[in-house]
């Protein structure tokens, strides 16, 4: 199951599982949209592609 991290790993902005605006890589590193844009959608940890994280209902 996908690990739905509750906040951006860089700026700590909240990223609720039911909300849009979170980006993840294949290793489940998690960033907000603003940080993902600043990284040009490339994970700074593993260099993988950052993509929209799916939402999850409560």
Secondary structure, DSSP 4 states (H G I P E B T S, - for coil): -----SB-TTT--B--TTSS-EEE-TT--EEEHHHHHHTTTB-TTT-PBPEEPPP---
